[in-house]
Amino acid sequence: KYGHYLGKMRPWREFIRLSKPEGDISKRLEVNLTHYQINYAAIFLVQMIVAIVTNPQCLVVICVLAVVWMGFLKKNDDPN
């Protein structure tokens, strides 16, 4: 069901490449978040797994954050 999201993942080398920001920072941030959305989701999932393993009591907070993130992904999903 969510397998098509993995196809949208950008190369990690491209994701971690740093460059000096030019132009409008807010516009660059918006474009970056949109372009690397799935990469950020993957980092988020890894952080959730680490948090669950190291501190199982934070599972409730992680579940709420996961629901919010999935809602964000569905909201920004391309209808085509």
VEXMARRO-419292 format. One record per residue: residue in three letters; x, y, z of N, C-alpha, C in turn. Coordinates in Angstrom, 2 decimals, padded with zeros to 5 digits, always signed. Layout:
N
+-------+---------+---------+---------+---------+---------+---------+---------+---------+---------+
| margu |    n_c1 |    n_c2 |    n_c3 |   ca_c1 |   ca_c2 |   ca_c3 |    c_c1 |    c_c2 |    c_c3 |
+-------+---------+---------+---------+---------+---------+---------+---------+---------+---------+
|   ALA |       X |       Y |       Z |       X |       Y |       Z |       X |       Y |       Z |
...
+-------+---------+---------+---------+---------+---------+---------+---------+---------+---------+
END
This chain:
80
+-------+---------+---------+---------+---------+---------+---------+---------+---------+---------+
| margu |    n_c1 |    n_c2 |    n_c3 |   ca_c1 |   ca_c2 |   ca_c3 |    c_c1 |    c_c2 |    c_c3 |
+-------+---------+---------+---------+---------+---------+---------+---------+---------+---------+
|   LYS | +000.82 | -001.19 | +000.00 | +000.00 | +000.00 | +000.00 | +000.86 | +001.26 | +000.00 |
|   TYR | +001.91 | +001.29 | +000.82 | +002.78 | +002.45 | +000.88 | +004.10 | +002.23 | +000.15 |
|   GLY | +004.21 | +001.16 | -000.61 | +005.44 | +000.84 | -001.32 | +005.83 | +001.87 | -002.35 |
|   HIS | +004.86 | +002.57 | -002.93 | +005.19 | +003.58 | -003.94 | +005.94 | +004.76 | -003.35 |
|   TYR | +005.84 | +004.96 | -002.03 | +006.59 | +006.04 | -001.39 | +008.10 | +005.77 | -001.45 |
|   LEU | +008.49 | +004.50 | -001.35 | +009.92 | +004.18 | -001.40 | +010.54 | +004.53 | -002.74 |
|   GLY | +009.73 | +004.47 | -003.79 | +010.21 | +004.85 | -005.12 | +010.50 | +006.34 | -005.23 |
|   LYS | +009.93 | +007.13 | -004.34 | +010.13 | +008.58 | -004.36 | +011.34 | +009.01 | -003.53 |
|   MET | +012.00 | +008.05 | -002.86 | +013.15 | +008.39 | -002.02 | +014.30 | +008.85 | -002.88 |
|   ARG | +014.92 | +009.95 | -002.47 | +016.05 | +010.52 | -003.19 | +017.34 | +009.84 | -002.73 |
|   PRO | +018.39 | +009.86 | -003.57 | +019.67 | +009.25 | -003.17 | +020.21 | +009.91 | -001.90 |
|   TRP | +020.75 | +009.08 | -001.00 | +021.24 | +009.59 | +000.28 | +022.44 | +010.51 | +000.10 |
|   ARG | +023.29 | +010.25 | -000.89 | +024.44 | +011.13 | -001.14 | +023.96 | +012.53 | -001.51 |
|   GLU | +022.92 | +012.59 | -002.30 | +022.34 | +013.88 | -002.67 | +021.69 | +014.55 | -001.46 |
|   PHE | +021.07 | +013.76 | -000.61 | +020.38 | +014.28 | +000.57 | +021.33 | +014.91 | +001.58 |
|   ILE | +022.49 | +014.28 | +001.79 | +023.40 | +014.78 | +002.82 | +024.40 | +015.81 | +002.30 |
|   ARG | +024.39 | +016.07 | +001.01 | +025.30 | +017.06 | +000.43 | +024.96 | +018.45 | +000.97 |
|   LEU | +025.95 | +019.14 | +001.47 | +025.75 | +020.47 | +002.01 | +026.27 | +021.51 | +001.03 |
|   SER | +025.55 | +022.61 | +000.94 | +026.00 | +023.71 | +000.11 | +025.59 | +025.02 | +000.77 |
|   LYS | +026.24 | +026.08 | +000.37 | +025.93 | +027.39 | +000.94 | +024.57 | +027.85 | +000.41 |
|   PRO | +023.66 | +028.21 | +001.32 | +022.33 | +028.66 | +000.88 | +022.42 | +029.95 | +000.07 |
|   GLU | +021.67 | +030.00 | -001.00 | +021.60 | +031.20 | -001.82 | +020.14 | +031.55 | -002.01 |
|   GLY | +019.84 | +032.81 | -002.01 | +018.47 | +033.25 | -002.23 | +017.63 | +033.20 | -000.96 |
|   ASP | +016.33 | +033.11 | -001.15 | +015.36 | +033.13 | -000.05 | +015.44 | +031.83 | +000.74 |
|   ILE | +015.77 | +031.94 | +002.02 | +015.93 | +030.75 | +002.88 | +014.62 | +030.01 | +003.05 |
|   SER | +013.52 | +030.73 | +003.24 | +012.23 | +030.06 | +003.45 | +011.80 | +029.28 | +002.21 |
|   LYS | +012.03 | +029.83 | +001.04 | +011.68 | +029.14 | -000.21 | +012.57 | +027.90 | -000.39 |
|   ARG | +013.85 | +028.06 | -000.08 | +014.78 | +026.92 | -000.19 | +014.39 | +025.80 | +000.77 |
|   LEU | +014.02 | +026.18 | +002.00 | +013.59 | +025.19 | +002.99 | +012.33 | +024.46 | +002.53 |
|   GLU | +011.38 | +025.20 | +001.98 | +010.14 | +024.59 | +001.49 | +010.41 | +023.61 | +000.36 |
|   VAL | +011.26 | +024.00 | -000.57 | +011.61 | +023.12 | -001.69 | +012.35 | +021.88 | -001.18 |
|   ASN | +013.28 | +022.08 | -000.23 | +014.04 | +020.97 | +000.32 | +013.12 | +019.98 | +001.02 |
|   LEU | +012.21 | +020.46 | +001.83 | +011.29 | +019.57 | +002.55 | +010.41 | +018.79 | +001.59 |
|   THR | +009.98 | +019.43 | +000.53 | +009.15 | +018.74 | -000.46 | +009.96 | +017.71 | -001.24 |
|   HIS | +011.15 | +018.10 | -001.66 | +011.99 | +017.23 | -002.50 | +012.47 | +016.00 | -001.74 |
|   TYR | +012.83 | +016.17 | -000.47 | +013.38 | +015.07 | +000.32 | +012.38 | +014.55 | +001.36 |
|   GLN | +011.12 | +014.69 | +001.12 | +010.08 | +014.31 | +002.07 | +010.21 | +012.87 | +002.54 |
|   ILE | +010.43 | +011.94 | +001.65 | +010.52 | +010.53 | +002.01 | +011.80 | +010.24 | +002.78 |
|   ASN | +012.89 | +010.93 | +002.45 | +014.13 | +010.76 | +003.20 | +013.94 | +011.20 | +004.65 |
|   TYR | +013.27 | +012.32 | +004.84 | +013.00 | +012.78 | +006.20 | +012.09 | +011.79 | +006.93 |
|   ALA | +011.15 | +011.20 | +006.23 | +010.26 | +010.20 | +006.84 | +011.05 | +008.98 | +007.28 |
|   ALA | +012.02 | +008.55 | +006.46 | +012.85 | +007.40 | +006.81 | +013.68 | +007.68 | +008.06 |
|   ILE | +014.26 | +008.88 | +008.14 | +015.03 | +009.26 | +009.33 | +014.12 | +009.27 | +010.55 |
|   PHE | +012.92 | +009.79 | +010.39 | +011.95 | +009.84 | +011.47 | +011.61 | +008.43 | +011.97 |
|   LEU | +011.41 | +007.49 | +011.04 | +011.08 | +006.11 | +011.43 | +012.24 | +005.45 | +012.17 |
|   VAL | +013.47 | +005.69 | +011.73 | +014.63 | +005.13 | +012.41 | +014.72 | +005.70 | +013.83 |
|   GLN | +014.49 | +007.00 | +013.97 | +014.52 | +007.61 | +015.30 | +013.43 | +007.03 | +016.20 |
|   MET | +012.26 | +006.75 | +015.63 | +011.19 | +006.15 | +016.42 | +011.58 | +004.76 | +016.91 |
|   ILE | +012.18 | +003.97 | +016.05 | +012.60 | +002.62 | +016.44 | +013.65 | +002.68 | +017.54 |
|   VAL | +014.62 | +003.57 | +017.40 | +015.65 | +003.72 | +018.43 | +015.02 | +004.16 | +019.75 |
|   ALA | +014.07 | +005.09 | +019.69 | +013.42 | +005.56 | +020.92 | +012.62 | +004.44 | +021.60 |
|   ILE | +011.95 | +003.62 | +020.81 | +011.18 | +002.52 | +021.39 | +012.12 | +001.51 | +022.06 |
|   VAL | +013.23 | +001.21 | +021.41 | +014.17 | +000.23 | +021.97 | +014.82 | +000.77 | +023.25 |
|   THR | +015.19 | +002.04 | +023.23 | +015.90 | +002.60 | +024.39 | +014.98 | +003.03 | +025.51 |
|   ASN | +013.73 | +003.40 | +025.19 | +012.80 | +003.86 | +026.21 | +011.37 | +003.48 | +025.82 |
|   PRO | +010.92 | +002.29 | +026.16 | +009.60 | +001.82 | +025.74 | +008.44 | +002.69 | +026.25 |
|   GLN | +008.66 | +003.49 | +027.28 | +007.59 | +004.33 | +027.81 | +007.18 | +005.45 | +026.86 |
|   CYS | +008.04 | +005.81 | +025.94 | +007.71 | +006.89 | +025.01 | +006.92 | +006.38 | +023.79 |
|   LEU | +006.47 | +005.16 | +023.83 | +005.72 | +004.58 | +022.72 | +004.44 | +005.36 | +022.41 |
|   VAL | +003.77 | +005.87 | +023.43 | +002.53 | +006.63 | +023.22 | +002.82 | +007.89 | +022.41 |
|   VAL | +003.85 | +008.62 | +022.78 | +004.20 | +009.84 | +022.06 | +004.59 | +009.52 | +020.62 |
|   ILE | +005.32 | +008.46 | +020.45 | +005.75 | +008.07 | +019.11 | +004.56 | +007.69 | +018.25 |
|   CYS | +003.58 | +007.02 | +018.80 | +002.38 | +006.65 | +018.05 | +001.62 | +007.89 | +017.60 |
|   VAL | +001.51 | +008.87 | +018.47 | +000.83 | +010.11 | +018.09 | +001.59 | +010.81 | +016.97 |
|   LEU | +002.90 | +010.90 | +017.08 | +003.71 | +011.53 | +016.04 | +003.61 | +010.78 | +014.71 |
|   ALA | +003.55 | +009.46 | +014.77 | +003.43 | +008.66 | +013.55 | +002.10 | +008.93 | +012.85 |
|   VAL | +001.03 | +009.05 | +013.61 | -000.28 | +009.35 | +013.02 | -000.27 | +010.73 | +012.37 |
|   VAL | +000.34 | +011.69 | +013.03 | +000.43 | +013.04 | +012.47 | +001.24 | +013.02 | +011.18 |
|   TRP | +002.35 | +012.30 | +011.18 | +003.19 | +012.23 | +009.97 | +002.45 | +011.56 | +008.82 |
|   MET | +001.76 | +010.48 | +009.09 | +001.00 | +009.81 | +008.02 | -000.08 | +010.73 | +007.47 |
|   GLY | -000.72 | +011.50 | +008.34 | -001.69 | +012.48 | +007.88 | -001.05 | +013.50 | +006.98 |
|   PHE | +000.18 | +013.93 | +007.32 | +000.93 | +014.88 | +006.49 | +001.22 | +014.27 | +005.12 |
|   LEU | +001.64 | +013.03 | +005.09 | +001.95 | +012.37 | +003.82 | +000.70 | +012.22 | +002.96 |
|   LYS | -000.42 | +011.84 | +003.57 | -001.66 | +011.69 | +002.81 | -002.14 | +013.03 | +002.28 |
|   LYS | -001.99 | +014.09 | +003.06 | -002.42 | +015.41 | +002.64 | -001.64 | +015.89 | +001.42 |
|   ASN | -000.36 | +015.56 | +001.38 | +000.50 | +016.01 | +000.29 | +000.65 | +014.99 | -000.83 |
|   ASP | -000.12 | +013.91 | -000.79 | -000.03 | +012.87 | -001.81 | -000.60 | +013.40 | -003.13 |
|   ASP | +000.05 | +013.04 | -004.20 | -000.41 | +013.44 | -005.53 | -001.67 | +012.65 | -005.89 |
|   PRO | -002.76 | +013.34 | -006.26 | -004.01 | +012.62 | -006.55 | -003.93 | +011.76 | -007.81 |
|   ASN | -002.95 | +011.99 | -008.67 | -002.85 | +011.22 | -009.91 | -002.06 | +010.01 | -009.67 |
+-------+---------+---------+---------+---------+---------+---------+---------+---------+---------+
END
